[in-house]
Amino acid sequence: MATLRYELHRIVDLLDEDDAIHVLEILKKLIKKNNDDTILTPDEIKRMEEGEAQIARGEYVDFEDIKKEYGL
């Protein structure tokens, strides 16, 4: 499971801000759809809000920078 989560984090880190916003909305809808009867814990809500705030502050890695760094 840790490997799957690591890969997911790695992929999300490659997204530009616009794409990250769209992916975040998709993930929220997916969580809601699959867990309509499940309430998010306060920690889960806090982590989601922290992620949104990081994106809003520009704390993400631009995909173009990653490509340059790895010569892609």
N, CA, C and O atoms as a GROMACS GRO file, in nm:
protein
  288
    1MET      N    1   0.082  -0.119   0.000
    1MET     CA    2   0.000   0.000   0.000
    1MET      C    3   0.087   0.126   0.000
    1MET      O    4   0.054   0.224  -0.066
    2ALA      N    5   0.198   0.122   0.075
    2ALA     CA    6   0.287   0.239   0.080
    2ALA      C    7   0.341   0.273  -0.057
    2ALA      O    8   0.353   0.391  -0.092
    3THR      N    9   0.373   0.172  -0.137
    3THR     CA   10   0.425   0.196  -0.271
    3THR      C   11   0.320   0.264  -0.358
    3THR      O   12   0.352   0.356  -0.434
    4LEU      N   13   0.197   0.220  -0.348
    4LEU     CA   14   0.088   0.280  -0.424
    4LEU      C   15   0.069   0.427  -0.386
    4LEU      O   16   0.055   0.513  -0.473
    5ARG      N   17   0.070   0.454  -0.258
    5ARG     CA   18   0.054   0.592  -0.212
    5ARG      C   19   0.173   0.678  -0.254
    5ARG      O   20   0.157   0.794  -0.293
    6TYR      N   21   0.292   0.622  -0.246
    6TYR     CA   22   0.412   0.695  -0.290
    6TYR      C   23   0.399   0.731  -0.438
    6TYR      O   24   0.426   0.844  -0.478
    7GLU      N   25   0.358   0.635  -0.519
    7GLU     CA   26   0.343   0.659  -0.663
    7GLU      C   27   0.237   0.766  -0.689
    7GLU      O   28   0.254   0.852  -0.774
    8LEU      N   29   0.129   0.759  -0.615
    8LEU     CA   30   0.024   0.860  -0.630
    8LEU      C   31   0.076   0.999  -0.593
    8LEU      O   32   0.050   1.095  -0.665
    9HIS      N   33   0.148   1.008  -0.483
    9HIS     CA   34   0.207   1.137  -0.444
    9HIS      C   35   0.305   1.186  -0.551
    9HIS      O   36   0.306   1.305  -0.584
   10ARG      N   37   0.386   1.096  -0.604
   10ARG     CA   38   0.485   1.133  -0.705
   10ARG      C   39   0.415   1.190  -0.828
   10ARG      O   40   0.459   1.291  -0.884
   11ILE      N   41   0.309   1.126  -0.870
   11ILE     CA   42   0.236   1.172  -0.989
   11ILE      C   43   0.171   1.307  -0.963
   11ILE      O   44   0.177   1.396  -1.047
   12VAL      N   45   0.110   1.322  -0.848
   12VAL     CA   46   0.045   1.449  -0.814
   12VAL      C   47   0.148   1.562  -0.812
   12VAL      O   48   0.120   1.674  -0.854
   13ASP      N   49   0.268   1.532  -0.762
   13ASP     CA   50   0.372   1.634  -0.757
   13ASP      C   51   0.415   1.681  -0.896
   13ASP      O   52   0.473   1.789  -0.910
   14LEU      N   53   0.387   1.603  -0.998
   14LEU     CA   54   0.425   1.640  -1.134
   14LEU      C   55   0.325   1.732  -1.202
   14LEU      O   56   0.353   1.789  -1.307
   15LEU      N   57   0.208   1.748  -1.142
   15LEU     CA   58   0.102   1.826  -1.204
   15LEU      C   59   0.127   1.976  -1.191
   15LEU      O   60   0.181   2.022  -1.090
   16ASP      N   61   0.088   2.051  -1.294
   16ASP     CA   62   0.093   2.196  -1.278
   16ASP      C   63  -0.029   2.238  -1.195
   16ASP      O   64  -0.117   2.157  -1.167
   17GLU      N   65  -0.031   2.364  -1.155
   17GLU     CA   66  -0.135   2.408  -1.062
   17GLU      C   67  -0.276   2.388  -1.118
   17GLU      O   68  -0.364   2.342  -1.046
   18ASP      N   69  -0.297   2.422  -1.243
   18ASP     CA   70  -0.430   2.406  -1.303
   18ASP      C   71  -0.474   2.260  -1.302
   18ASP      O   72  -0.588   2.230  -1.266
   19ASP      N   73  -0.385   2.171  -1.342
   19ASP     CA   74  -0.419   2.029  -1.342
   19ASP      C   75  -0.440   1.977  -1.200
   19ASP      O   76  -0.529   1.895  -1.176
   20ALA      N   77  -0.359   2.025  -1.106
   20ALA     CA   78  -0.372   1.982  -0.967
   20ALA      C   79  -0.509   2.019  -0.911
   20ALA      O   80  -0.569   1.941  -0.837
   21ILE      N   81  -0.556   2.136  -0.946
   21ILE     CA   82  -0.688   2.179  -0.900
   21ILE      C   83  -0.796   2.085  -0.954
   21ILE      O   84  -0.887   2.046  -0.881
   22HIS      N   85  -0.785   2.049  -1.082
   22HIS     CA   86  -0.883   1.959  -1.142
   22HIS      C   87  -0.877   1.820  -1.080
   22HIS      O   88  -0.980   1.758  -1.053
   23VAL      N   89  -0.757   1.771  -1.059
   23VAL     CA   90  -0.741   1.638  -0.998
   23VAL      C   91  -0.797   1.638  -0.857
   23VAL      O   92  -0.862   1.542  -0.816
   24LEU      N   93  -0.773   1.745  -0.782
   24LEU     CA   94  -0.826   1.755  -0.647
   24LEU      C   95  -0.978   1.747  -0.648
   24LEU      O   96  -1.037   1.676  -0.566
   25GLU      N   97  -1.041   1.818  -0.740
   25GLU     CA   98  -1.187   1.814  -0.749
   25GLU      C   99  -1.235   1.673  -0.785
   25GLU      O  100  -1.334   1.625  -0.729
   26ILE      N  101  -1.167   1.608  -0.877
   26ILE     CA  102  -1.204   1.471  -0.916
   26ILE      C  103  -1.191   1.377  -0.796
   26ILE      O  104  -1.280   1.295  -0.771
   27LEU      N  105  -1.081   1.389  -0.723
   27LEU     CA  106  -1.061   1.302  -0.607
   27LEU      C  107  -1.167   1.327  -0.500
   27LEU      O  108  -1.215   1.232  -0.438
   28LYS      N  109  -1.203   1.452  -0.478
   28LYS     CA  110  -1.309   1.482  -0.382
   28LYS      C  111  -1.440   1.418  -0.423
   28LYS      O  112  -1.512   1.361  -0.340
   29LYS      N  113  -1.472   1.426  -0.553
   29LYS     CA  114  -1.595   1.365  -0.602
   29LYS      C  115  -1.590   1.214  -0.589
   29LYS      O  116  -1.689   1.150  -0.554
   30LEU      N  117  -1.474   1.156  -0.617
   30LEU     CA  118  -1.458   1.011  -0.605
   30LEU      C  119  -1.474   0.967  -0.461
   30LEU      O  120  -1.540   0.867  -0.433
   31ILE      N  121  -1.414   1.041  -0.368
   31ILE     CA  122  -1.428   1.009  -0.227
   31ILE      C  123  -1.574   1.018  -0.185
   31ILE      O  124  -1.626   0.930  -0.116
   32LYS      N  125  -1.640   1.124  -0.226
   32LYS     CA  126  -1.781   1.142  -0.191
   32LYS      C  127  -1.866   1.030  -0.249
   32LYS      O  128  -1.951   0.974  -0.180
   33LYS      N  129  -1.842   0.996  -0.377
   33LYS     CA  130  -1.920   0.892  -0.443
   33LYS      C  131  -1.901   0.757  -0.375
   33LYS      O  132  -1.997   0.683  -0.354
   34ASN      N  133  -1.777   0.725  -0.341
   34ASN     CA  134  -1.747   0.594  -0.284
   34ASN      C  135  -1.771   0.586  -0.134
   34ASN      O  136  -1.774   0.477  -0.077
   35ASN      N  137  -1.787   0.700  -0.070
   35ASN     CA  138  -1.798   0.701   0.075
   35ASN      C  139  -1.913   0.788   0.123
   35ASN      O  140  -1.900   0.855   0.225
   36ASP      N  141  -2.022   0.788   0.051
   36ASP     CA  142  -2.132   0.874   0.092
   36ASP      C  143  -2.177   0.846   0.235
   36ASP      O  144  -2.227   0.935   0.304
   37ASP      N  145  -2.158   0.722   0.278
   37ASP     CA  146  -2.199   0.688   0.414
   37ASP      C  147  -2.083   0.701   0.514
   37ASP      O  148  -2.100   0.672   0.632
   38THR      N  149  -1.966   0.743   0.465
   38THR     CA  150  -1.850   0.757   0.550
   38THR      C  151  -1.818   0.904   0.572
   38THR      O  152  -1.813   0.982   0.476
   39ILE      N  153  -1.798   0.941   0.694
   39ILE     CA  154  -1.764   1.078   0.726
   39ILE      C  155  -1.613   1.086   0.740
   39ILE      O  156  -1.551   1.002   0.804
   40LEU      N  157  -1.554   1.189   0.678
   40LEU     CA  158  -1.410   1.208   0.690
   40LEU      C  159  -1.375   1.245   0.834
   40LEU      O  160  -1.449   1.316   0.901
   41THR      N  161  -1.262   1.193   0.878
   41THR     CA  162  -1.215   1.228   1.013
   41THR      C  163  -1.163   1.371   1.012
   41THR      O  164  -1.130   1.425   0.907
   42PRO      N  165  -1.156   1.431   1.129
   42PRO     CA  166  -1.099   1.566   1.134
   42PRO      C  167  -0.958   1.573   1.076
   42PRO      O  168  -0.922   1.671   1.011
   43ASP      N  169  -0.877   1.468   1.099
   43ASP     CA  170  -0.742   1.465   1.045
   43ASP      C  171  -0.744   1.459   0.892
   43ASP      O  172  -0.664   1.526   0.827
   44GLU      N  173  -0.834   1.381   0.834
   44GLU     CA  174  -0.844   1.373   0.689
   44GLU      C  175  -0.887   1.507   0.629
   44GLU      O  176  -0.833   1.549   0.527
   45ILE      N  177  -0.980   1.570   0.692
   45ILE     CA  178  -1.025   1.702   0.645
   45ILE      C  179  -0.910   1.802   0.654
   45ILE      O  180  -0.888   1.880   0.562
   46LYS      N  181  -0.837   1.799   0.766
   46LYS     CA  182  -0.724   1.889   0.784
   46LYS      C  183  -0.619   1.867   0.675
   46LYS      O  184  -0.567   1.963   0.620
   47ARG      N  185  -0.588   1.741   0.645
   47ARG     CA  186  -0.487   1.709   0.544
   47ARG      C  187  -0.533   1.756   0.406
   47ARG      O  188  -0.451   1.805   0.328
   48MET      N  189  -0.660   1.740   0.375
   48MET     CA  190  -0.711   1.787   0.245
   48MET      C  191  -0.701   1.939   0.237
   48MET      O  192  -0.661   1.994   0.134
   49GLU      N  193  -0.738   2.006   0.344
   49GLU     CA  194  -0.731   2.152   0.345
   49GLU      C  195  -0.587   2.200   0.335
   49GLU      O  196  -0.559   2.301   0.270
   50GLU      N  197  -0.495   2.129   0.400
   50GLU     CA  198  -0.354   2.165   0.390
   50GLU      C  199  -0.304   2.150   0.247
   50GLU      O  200  -0.228   2.234   0.198
   51GLY      N  201  -0.346   2.044   0.180
   51GLY     CA  202  -0.308   2.023   0.041
   51GLY      C  203  -0.361   2.134  -0.049
   51GLY      O  204  -0.290   2.184  -0.136
   52GLU      N  205  -0.485   2.171  -0.027
   52GLU     CA  206  -0.543   2.280  -0.106
   52GLU      C  207  -0.467   2.411  -0.081
   52GLU      O  208  -0.442   2.488  -0.174
   53ALA      N  209  -0.431   2.435   0.044
   53ALA     CA  210  -0.359   2.557   0.078
   53ALA      C  211  -0.219   2.557   0.014
   53ALA      O  212  -0.172   2.661  -0.032
   54GLN      N  213  -0.154   2.440   0.012
   54GLN     CA  214  -0.022   2.431  -0.052
   54GLN      C  215  -0.032   2.466  -0.200
   54GLN      O  216   0.051   2.540  -0.252
   55ILE      N  217  -0.131   2.413  -0.266
   55ILE     CA  218  -0.150   2.443  -0.408
   55ILE      C  219  -0.175   2.592  -0.426
   55ILE      O  220  -0.118   2.655  -0.515
   56ALA      N  221  -0.261   2.648  -0.342
   56ALA     CA  222  -0.293   2.791  -0.352
   56ALA      C  223  -0.170   2.879  -0.330
   56ALA      O  224  -0.158   2.986  -0.390
   57ARG      N  225  -0.078   2.833  -0.244
   57ARG     CA  226   0.045   2.910  -0.219
   57ARG      C  227   0.152   2.883  -0.324
   57ARG      O  228   0.260   2.942  -0.320
   58GLY      N  229   0.122   2.795  -0.417
   58GLY     CA  230   0.219   2.764  -0.522
   58GLY      C  231   0.325   2.665  -0.477
   58GLY      O  232   0.431   2.655  -0.540
   59GLU      N  233   0.299   2.593  -0.371
   59GLU     CA  234   0.394   2.494  -0.320
   59GLU      C  235   0.373   2.360  -0.390
   59GLU      O  236   0.314   2.267  -0.335
   60TYR      N  237   0.422   2.355  -0.510
   60TYR     CA  238   0.414   2.234  -0.590
   60TYR      C  239   0.530   2.235  -0.687
   60TYR      O  240   0.595   2.338  -0.706
   61VAL      N  241   0.556   2.122  -0.747
   61VAL     CA  242   0.664   2.111  -0.843
   61VAL      C  243   0.604   2.116  -0.982
   61VAL      O  244   0.516   2.037  -1.016
   62ASP      N  245   0.651   2.209  -1.063
   62ASP     CA  246   0.603   2.223  -1.199
   62ASP      C  247   0.657   2.110  -1.286
   62ASP      O  248   0.776   2.078  -1.278
   63PHE      N  249   0.572   2.050  -1.366
   63PHE     CA  250   0.612   1.938  -1.451
   63PHE      C  251   0.725   1.977  -1.546
   63PHE      O  252   0.813   1.895  -1.574
   64GLU      N  253   0.722   2.098  -1.596
   64GLU     CA  254   0.829   2.143  -1.686
   64GLU      C  255   0.963   2.143  -1.615
   64GLU      O  256   1.065   2.108  -1.675
   65ASP      N  257   0.965   2.182  -1.488
   65ASP     CA  258   1.088   2.179  -1.410
   65ASP      C  259   1.139   2.036  -1.390
   65ASP      O  260   1.259   2.010  -1.398
   66ILE      N  261   1.047   1.945  -1.366
   66ILE     CA  262   1.085   1.804  -1.350
   66ILE      C  263   1.145   1.752  -1.480
   66ILE      O  264   1.248   1.683  -1.479
   67LYS      N  265   1.082   1.784  -1.591
   67LYS     CA  266   1.135   1.738  -1.720
   67LYS      C  267   1.275   1.792  -1.744
   67LYS      O  268   1.362   1.720  -1.791
   68LYS      N  269   1.296   1.919  -1.712
   68LYS     CA  270   1.430   1.979  -1.729
   68LYS      C  271   1.531   1.910  -1.638
   68LYS      O  272   1.642   1.878  -1.680
   69GLU      N  273   1.492   1.888  -1.515
   69GLU     CA  274   1.582   1.826  -1.418
   69GLU      C  275   1.628   1.687  -1.463
   69GLU      O  276   1.742   1.648  -1.441
   70TYR      N  277   1.537   1.613  -1.525
   70TYR     CA  278   1.570   1.476  -1.567
   70TYR      C  279   1.602   1.466  -1.717
   70TYR      O  280   1.614   1.356  -1.772
   71GLY      N  281   1.616   1.580  -1.781
   71GLY     CA  282   1.653   1.581  -1.922
   71GLY      C  283   1.549   1.518  -2.014
   71GLY      O  284   1.584   1.452  -2.112
   72LEU      N  285   1.424   1.539  -1.983
   72LEU     CA  286   1.315   1.483  -2.065
   72LEU      C  287   1.262   1.583  -2.164
   72LEU      O  288   1.170   1.552  -2.241
   0.00000   0.00000   0.00000
